[in-house]
Amino acid sequence: MIIVDRPEVLVVGHAVRTTNAAEADPARAQLPALWARAGAAGAFAHVPGRVDENLYAVLTDYESDHNGAYTQIVGVAVHTAARLPEGMVAVRVPGVPAMRLEARGPMPDALLDVWEQVWKHTESGGTPPRAFTTDLEIHHPAGVDLFVAVLPSFGDS
């Protein structure tokens, strides 16, 4: 597990509020529809000022920990959100210290495996502890890079 200084990024996309428990129940899950919408051909073609061709998932507004509600925004990184397309939101993902993990292989299973590692780290009291502020997934042709915000370290323990 590598700790990096995640740079700030501005993401424009579609948002849902959900929980991991809801996502485990196909009747209540919202993320599959969100991702289907984001993955549709031309879904973000009308978003000006794109930084790259990757998809970004921002997990933010955590109610508590990984058992509580959170907001997920799936979209694209942009230079500016001056002209926000109708029905989309913009979120500024602050630059923070983050655990960097990589998901490679068949998706979404490879990504779920990495998130399960993060949840085990959290439940075991692993160091550094998660901040539960804003986490970021960058989806690109090779897989997904996951950046999980952590509390800053103030020296060795």
N, C-alpha and C positions, 0 to 999 in steps of 0.2 A: 504494500500500500504506500503510495507516494503522496507527499503533501506538496502542493504547488500554490503559487499565488495566481488564482484564476483572474483573468482580466475582465473588465466590465464589458458588457454587451447589451445591446438594445434589440429586443425581439418583438415582432408583430405577428399576431396569429389569433387563433380561436381558443377560448378558455372553457373549462368546466370545473366545478367544485365537486370533490368526491372523497372517498376513503378507500383504504386498501381492502377493508371488509366488503364494501360495496362492489369493488372491482373483482373480488373472488366469486361473486354471485352473478352469473350471466344475465339474470333478469334485471339486475340493477346497474350493471357495469356501463359506464359512459365512455371510457377511454377507447374501446374498439371503434366506436362511431367517430370520435374525435380524430383518431389516427386515419380512419378510412377517408374522412373529409380532407385531411392534410395531405394524404398520399395520392389523391385524385389528380389526374393530369391537369396541369395549369392552375392548381389550387392557389398558388401565390404569384401567378404571372402578373397580376395587376398591382402588386406591392412594389412601390418605387424604392430605389436606393438599396437594393439587396447587397449584402457583403459577399455572399458566396451561394452555392447551390445546396448547402446542407440544410437539413431540418433540425430545429432546436426545440427541445421540450424543457420548459421552465416549471419547476415544482416550488411553490411559494405559499405564503399565507398559511403556514402550518398552524393548526389549532393547538397542538401539543407536540406529540412525538409521531412516530410512524403509525400509530394506531388511531390518530385523530384525523379530522378533515384537512384537506389541502386543496389548493388550486393548481391545475396543470394547464399551461398554455403551450400549444404546439404551433410553431410558425417558423419564420425565417429571421435571420439577423439582418439588421438594416443600419445604415449610417444615421438616419434621422426618421422620425415618425411624424413629420409635419403634416402629411396628408394621409390620415389613417383610413384605410378602406372600410366601408360600411360593414358592421357586424364583427369587426376585429378589435382587439385591444393591443396596447403596447405596454411592455414591462421592461424596466431598466434592471438588469441583473448586475448587482454591484460586484466589483472586484474584491475578492476575499480569499483567505487561506482555505484550501479545499483538498479533500482526498481525491486523487485522480485514479479511476479504475477504467479498464477497457473491457468491453463486451465484444467478442468475436465469435463468429459461427452463426448457425441458424437463428433468426430472430422470430418471435420475441423471446424464445427460451433462453438464449445466451444473456440477454439483458436482464431477464427475471433472475437468473442465477447470480448475476452481479449484485442486484438489489438485495437478494437474500443474504449475501455476504455482508452487505451494509447493515441490514437489520440485525444479524447475529452480532456484529461488531457493537452496535448500539445496545442490544440487550445484555451483552456480557460486560458492559462498562468499559469498552475498549478506549484506548487513547490514540489520538485526540478525540474528545467527545464531539458528536454532531452538534451543529449550531441550530438546526431546524429553522433556518431563515430562508435562503433561496438556493436550490440545487439546480444543476443544469446537465442535460443530456445533449450531446452533439451527434446527430446521426449522419454518417457519411458512407461512401461506398465500401470502406473496409470494415465497418461495424459501428459501434457507439462508444464515445468517450463520455464517461460520467464524472461530474465534478460535484462532490458532496461537501457543502460548507461545514467547516469545523470551527470550534472555538480556538482562538489564538493561544499559542503556547508561550509561556513566560519563563523559559529556561527548562532545563532537564529536571525530571522528577526522580 
